[in-house]
Each structure stands twice: as structure tokens, then as C-alpha cells.
């Protein structure tokens, strides 16, 4: 898949400006890709906010796990939502993010995850959307 200059510029801006990332589908298992990406992001100074209803109330990587994006306290400004769920779950996640996270600037769909309709809806609301890429792979070029 070819990626354009605009997307690379978006990723550079996201890497530079993002501070807090809600990770939907973050697993507590260290062998899962979501855990590795979250650990990397923490190591680079990003705050992660785990979202996983099956582990709500527990902690992952030292952070309290929320059942949904709507359960994140209003005073926690989320800059980016990183989605580790199947593509068919994306529309609901995007709808919740647009409704519940007023400061949201980015929706990121991990490798293998894309949903053109949900992406278009988010873009129409002024949110940058990255599909089928991984910040652990992309961010090192700009950090």
C-alpha cells in the first residue's frame, strides 16, 4: 500500500502534538501487539488510557482501565484514540469518540484495520484519521 505525503505530514504532526492516547482494545497480556504498542508509547512520554470492558477497573501498564471511551473522566483530555479492534467494531468506536471526547484530534486504526465510512464521518468532523498503520512503526521517524 502506498502512503501519501499528506498522510506522512499528518503522522509527523500527530507524533509531535499528541500527549494522551486512549487505546481501545488494550490487552493486559504482554505478548499481545496492543500491549507492546502501549508500552512503546509510554516509553516515548505519551500517557495511555486503556479502554477494555473485559478488564475495566483493573490496571494495565500502571493505568486505570475504563470500560468505554465514555467512562474516561471529562477532565482527561484525549488527543488520540488508537483502535485495536476488528474493522466491524470501528463505526461504534468512532461514534462514541466523536460524542464523548470533545478535544479529540486523531483516530488511529492499527495495522489491518480500516473503515472508510467511519473514517469519512470523523474527517467530516475535523478529526484526522490514520488507517492500517501502527504508531510504534511510524512515530520513530519523527520523535
Backbone as numpy.savetxt, mean C-alpha at the origin, in Angstrom:
# Nx Ny Nz CAx CAy CAz Cx Cy Cz
6.66 -6.51 -19.40 5.83 -5.33 -19.40 6.71 -4.09 -19.40
6.40 -3.15 -20.26 7.14 -1.89 -20.35 6.51 -0.87 -19.41
7.33 -0.12 -18.74 6.85 0.93 -17.87 7.32 2.25 -18.42
6.48 3.28 -18.30 6.79 4.56 -18.89 7.51 5.50 -17.96
8.00 6.57 -18.56 8.71 7.60 -17.82 7.82 8.22 -16.75
6.53 8.45 -17.08 5.63 9.05 -16.10 5.50 8.17 -14.86
5.38 6.86 -15.07 5.27 5.96 -13.93 6.55 5.98 -13.10
7.70 6.00 -13.75 8.96 6.10 -13.01 9.03 7.40 -12.21
8.57 8.49 -12.79 8.55 9.77 -12.06 7.59 9.70 -10.89
6.45 9.04 -11.07 5.51 8.86 -9.97 6.15 8.05 -8.85
6.84 6.97 -9.20 7.48 6.12 -8.19 8.55 6.90 -7.44
9.32 7.71 -8.14 10.34 8.52 -7.48 9.69 9.48 -6.48
8.60 10.13 -6.87 7.89 11.05 -5.98 7.30 10.29 -4.78
6.72 9.13 -5.03 6.14 8.32 -3.96 7.22 7.92 -2.95
8.36 7.44 -3.44 9.46 7.02 -2.56 9.96 8.20 -1.71
9.97 9.39 -2.30 10.48 10.57 -1.61 9.47 11.15 -0.62
8.18 11.17 -0.98 7.18 11.90 -0.20 6.37 11.06 0.77
6.32 9.76 0.58 5.51 8.89 1.42 6.17 8.69 2.78
5.36 8.70 3.82 5.86 8.45 5.17 5.17 7.26 5.83
3.85 7.14 5.63 3.07 6.10 6.32 2.32 5.26 5.29
2.49 3.93 5.40 1.94 3.01 4.41 1.06 1.97 5.11
-0.21 1.93 4.74 -1.10 0.86 5.19 -0.88 -0.33 4.27
-0.58 -1.48 4.85 -0.32 -2.67 4.05 -1.48 -3.64 4.25
-2.33 -3.73 3.23 -3.52 -4.58 3.28 -3.12 -5.99 2.90
-3.36 -6.92 3.82 -2.99 -8.31 3.59 -1.62 -8.67 4.15
-1.10 -7.82 5.04 0.21 -8.10 5.65 0.12 -9.36 6.51
1.01 -10.28 6.25 1.06 -11.54 6.98 2.06 -11.47 8.13
1.78 -12.14 9.24 2.75 -12.21 10.33 3.87 -13.23 10.06
3.72 -13.99 8.99 4.71 -15.03 8.66 5.90 -14.43 7.92
7.08 -14.64 8.47 8.30 -14.07 7.91 8.64 -14.60 6.52
8.09 -15.73 6.15 8.37 -16.30 4.83 7.45 -15.77 3.73
6.52 -14.90 4.08 5.57 -14.35 3.11 6.12 -13.06 2.49
5.88 -12.85 1.19 6.37 -11.63 0.54 5.91 -10.34 1.24
4.68 -10.32 1.73 4.19 -9.09 2.38 5.03 -8.73 3.60
5.45 -9.73 4.36 6.27 -9.47 5.55 7.63 -8.91 5.14
8.23 -9.50 4.10 9.53 -9.03 3.64 9.48 -7.61 3.12
8.43 -7.28 2.38 8.28 -5.92 1.87 8.08 -4.95 3.03
7.21 -5.31 3.98 6.96 -4.44 5.13 8.24 -4.22 5.94
9.01 -5.26 6.15 10.26 -5.15 6.91 11.23 -4.23 6.17
11.32 -4.39 4.85 12.19 -3.50 4.06 11.74 -2.05 4.21
10.45 -1.80 4.04 9.94 -0.43 4.14 10.26 0.18 5.51
10.07 -0.60 6.57 10.44 -0.12 7.91 11.92 0.22 7.98
12.75 -0.62 7.40 14.20 -0.40 7.47 14.61 0.88 6.74
13.76 1.35 5.84 14.04 2.58 5.09 13.38 3.80 5.72
12.78 3.62 6.90 12.20 4.75 7.63 10.73 4.99 7.43
10.06 4.13 6.68 8.62 4.27 6.49 7.90 3.66 7.69
6.78 4.26 8.09 5.93 3.64 9.10 4.94 2.76 8.37
4.80 1.53 8.83 3.82 0.63 8.25 2.64 0.50 9.21
1.45 0.34 8.62 0.23 0.12 9.38 -0.40 -1.15 8.82
-0.27 -2.27 9.56 -0.80 -3.54 9.07 -2.33 -3.56 9.06
-2.90 -4.12 7.98 -4.34 -4.31 7.86 -4.57 -5.76 7.46
-5.16 -6.53 8.39 -5.44 -7.94 8.14 -6.49 -8.38 9.15
-7.73 -8.59 8.71 -8.80 -8.92 9.67 -8.54 -10.20 10.46
-7.82 -11.13 9.89 -7.52 -12.38 10.58 -6.53 -12.23 11.72
-5.85 -11.10 11.79 -4.85 -10.87 12.83 -5.09 -9.56 13.59
-6.27 -8.98 13.42 -6.59 -7.70 14.06 -6.40 -7.79 15.57
-5.83 -6.71 16.12 -5.58 -6.65 17.55 -4.21 -7.17 17.95
-3.56 -7.89 17.09 -2.21 -8.39 17.36 -1.20 -7.36 16.86
0.06 -7.73 16.86 1.09 -6.87 16.28 1.86 -7.65 15.22
2.28 -6.92 14.20 3.18 -7.45 13.17 4.28 -6.40 13.03
5.52 -6.85 13.14 6.68 -5.96 13.04 6.55 -4.78 13.99
6.00 -5.06 15.18 5.89 -4.04 16.21 4.75 -3.06 16.03
3.90 -3.26 15.03 2.78 -2.34 14.76 1.45 -3.05 14.98
0.50 -2.32 15.56 -0.84 -2.83 15.81 -1.54 -3.15 14.49
-2.17 -4.33 14.42 -2.87 -4.76 13.22 -4.34 -4.33 13.30
-4.82 -3.71 12.21 -6.20 -3.26 12.10 -6.99 -4.22 11.22
-8.29 -4.35 11.49 -9.14 -5.25 10.72 -9.43 -4.70 9.33
-9.46 -3.38 9.20 -9.79 -2.76 7.92 -9.15 -1.38 7.86
-9.16 -0.78 6.68 -8.64 0.59 6.55 -9.47 1.55 7.40
-10.76 1.29 7.49 -11.64 2.14 8.29 -11.37 2.08 9.78
-10.68 1.05 10.24 -10.35 0.92 11.66 -9.08 1.67 12.05
-8.35 2.19 11.09 -7.14 2.97 11.40 -7.58 4.29 12.01
-7.01 4.68 13.15 -7.43 5.93 13.79 -7.29 7.13 12.84
-8.24 8.03 12.93 -8.28 9.20 12.03 -7.02 10.04 12.13
-6.38 10.05 13.28 -5.17 10.87 13.45 -3.94 10.26 12.77
-4.06 9.02 12.30 -2.97 8.39 11.56 -3.16 8.69 10.09
-2.35 9.59 9.56 -2.47 9.97 8.14 -1.78 8.91 7.29
-2.55 8.26 6.45 -2.02 7.23 5.55 -1.73 7.88 4.21
-0.47 7.79 3.77 -0.07 8.35 2.47 -0.30 7.35 1.34
-0.07 6.07 1.65 -0.11 5.04 0.60 -0.76 3.78 1.15
-1.56 3.13 0.31 -2.10 1.81 0.61 -1.41 0.83 -0.32
-0.74 -0.17 0.27 -0.03 -1.21 -0.48 -0.88 -2.47 -0.38
-1.33 -3.00 -1.53 -2.29 -4.10 -1.54 -1.62 -5.44 -1.84
-1.73 -6.35 -0.89 -1.28 -7.74 -1.03 -2.50 -8.66 -1.00
-3.44 -8.41 -1.87 -4.64 -9.24 -1.99 -4.87 -9.53 -3.46
-5.68 -10.51 -3.75 -5.97 -10.86 -5.14 -6.67 -9.70 -5.84
-6.52 -9.68 -7.15 -7.09 -8.59 -7.95 -8.59 -8.40 -7.74
-9.32 -9.49 -7.53 -10.76 -9.36 -7.34 -11.13 -8.65 -6.04
-10.21 -8.57 -5.09 -10.47 -7.85 -3.84 -10.17 -6.36 -3.95
-9.48 -5.97 -5.02 -9.02 -4.58 -5.17 -10.14 -3.55 -5.18
-11.25 -3.75 -5.91 -12.28 -2.70 -5.93 -12.80 -2.32 -4.54
-13.05 -3.30 -3.70 -13.52 -3.01 -2.35 -12.48 -2.28 -1.52
-11.23 -2.66 -1.68 -10.14 -1.99 -0.94 -10.01 -0.55 -1.41
-10.06 -0.34 -2.71 -9.96 1.02 -3.26 -11.14 1.87 -2.79
-12.34 1.32 -2.84 -13.51 2.07 -2.37 -13.36 2.47 -0.91
-12.93 1.52 -0.07 -12.75 1.82 1.35 -11.65 2.86 1.55
-10.56 2.73 0.83 -9.46 3.69 0.95 -9.92 5.10 0.57
-10.65 5.22 -0.54 -11.11 6.53 -0.98 -12.10 7.14 0.01
-12.87 6.30 0.67 -13.88 6.77 1.63 -13.27 7.09 3.00
-12.34 6.27 3.45 -11.87 6.33 4.84 -10.55 7.08 5.05
-9.79 7.31 3.99 -8.44 7.86 4.14 -8.32 9.19 3.39
-8.71 10.29 4.01 -8.76 11.57 3.30 -7.40 12.09 2.81
-6.32 11.73 3.43 -5.00 12.21 3.01 -4.29 11.31 2.03
-4.96 10.27 1.57 -4.34 9.27 0.71 -3.85 9.87 -0.59
-2.60 9.56 -0.94 -2.06 10.03 -2.21 -1.74 8.90 -3.18
-1.55 7.65 -2.67 -1.13 6.56 -3.54 -1.81 5.25 -3.18
-2.22 4.53 -4.22 -2.63 3.14 -4.08 -1.64 2.33 -4.89
-1.03 1.35 -4.24 0.00 0.51 -4.87 -0.50 -0.92 -4.87
-0.51 -1.54 -6.04 -0.88 -2.95 -6.17 0.39 -3.74 -6.45
0.60 -4.76 -5.65 1.83 -5.55 -5.72 1.95 -6.33 -7.03
3.11 -6.96 -7.20 3.38 -7.78 -8.39 2.24 -8.78 -8.61
1.75 -8.84 -9.82 0.69 -9.76 -10.17 -0.70 -9.24 -9.87
-0.80 -8.03 -9.32 -2.09 -7.48 -8.95 -2.37 -6.23 -9.79
-3.52 -6.24 -10.44 -3.95 -5.09 -11.22 -5.47 -5.10 -11.30
-6.05 -3.94 -11.40 -7.49 -3.82 -11.61 -7.75 -2.48 -12.29
-7.83 -2.48 -13.63 -7.95 -1.23 -14.38 -9.13 -0.35 -13.95
-10.29 -0.95 -13.69 -11.45 -0.15 -13.31 -11.25 0.54 -11.96
-10.75 -0.21 -10.97 -10.50 0.38 -9.65 -9.40 1.43 -9.75
-8.39 1.16 -10.57 -7.31 2.13 -10.75 -7.85 3.43 -11.35
-8.71 3.31 -12.36 -9.28 4.49 -12.99 -10.12 5.29 -12.01
-10.86 4.61 -11.16 -11.69 5.28 -10.15 -10.81 6.09 -9.19
-9.71 5.48 -8.74 -8.81 6.17 -7.82 -8.13 7.35 -8.51
-7.69 7.14 -9.75 -7.04 8.24 -10.48 -8.01 9.41 -10.69
-9.28 9.10 -10.93 -10.28 10.16 -11.12 -10.46 10.99 -9.85
-10.09 10.42 -8.71 -10.16 11.13 -7.42 -8.82 11.79 -7.07
-7.86 11.76 -8.00 -6.58 12.42 -7.78 -5.54 11.58 -7.08
-5.78 10.29 -6.96 -4.85 9.38 -6.28 -3.95 8.74 -7.34
-2.65 8.72 -7.09 -1.70 8.03 -7.97 -1.86 6.53 -7.76
-1.86 5.78 -8.84 -2.00 4.33 -8.76 -0.83 3.68 -9.48
-0.22 2.72 -8.79 0.83 1.89 -9.38 0.32 0.46 -9.33
0.38 -0.24 -10.47 -0.10 -1.61 -10.54 1.05 -2.56 -10.92
0.97 -3.78 -10.37 1.87 -4.87 -10.76 3.35 -4.53 -10.57
3.64 -3.85 -9.47 5.04 -3.54 -9.14 5.22 -3.65 -7.63
6.47 -3.66 -7.20 6.78 -3.84 -5.78 7.68 -2.71 -5.29
7.30 -2.03 -4.20 8.16 -0.95 -3.70 9.53 -1.43 -3.23
9.62 -2.68 -2.80 10.93 -3.20 -2.37 11.88 -3.29 -3.55
11.34 -3.48 -4.74 12.14 -3.52 -5.97 12.35 -2.12 -6.51
11.31 -1.29 -6.49 11.34 0.02 -7.14 12.00 1.13 -6.30
11.72 1.16 -5.00 12.20 2.26 -4.18 13.72 2.39 -4.08
14.50 1.30 -4.07 15.95 1.47 -3.95 16.59 2.37 -5.02
15.93 2.48 -6.17 16.47 3.37 -7.21 16.42 4.83 -6.79
15.58 5.16 -5.83 15.34 6.57 -5.49 15.66 6.91 -4.04
15.95 5.93 -3.22 16.23 6.22 -1.80 17.73 6.36 -1.57
